């Protein structure tokens, strides 16, 4: 197991493996912490033993991480940033694949709309509530499979928050699983005790 006090060269490394469960349901195989949404795969360089763990264990214990450029990051202060890069790249790819499929099937007008929506997503790091409902409806209409829970919603601007409030109950239920736990809690009064 990774050791906090071992001064020997780091034997454990993040393999690049990443899982998003869509909800806090996983357990860290190192510390036993429950209710993790994200898992990272680490492996022992000598024994090949592998564990699915939470990001905090990687940051806290002797586990090396590679950044987006493939360089080893052993500085604990920079590991979290490198892991967030892995998450962001993996999730962005999974978000864009169904949109690319839709783009290939779309006419010019729809392609223009998709460029606009994905451009905003790229700049802002998330979709506005209205754009996400539009996107999900288009994907459904074209029978394109997608994972709703991995599409991030941004509620930073007042316009985004107003869009969320003004969505119909049906539309808000379409994107509810895309809201982070904090976003759900903050907006629970809009939807009652349970999701819409």
Beta strands, then each sheet from edge to edge (+ up, - down):
strand 1: 12-20
strand 2: 38-44
strand 3: 50-53
strand 4: 63-66
strand 5: 72-73
sheet 1: 3+ 2- 1+ 4+ 5-
end
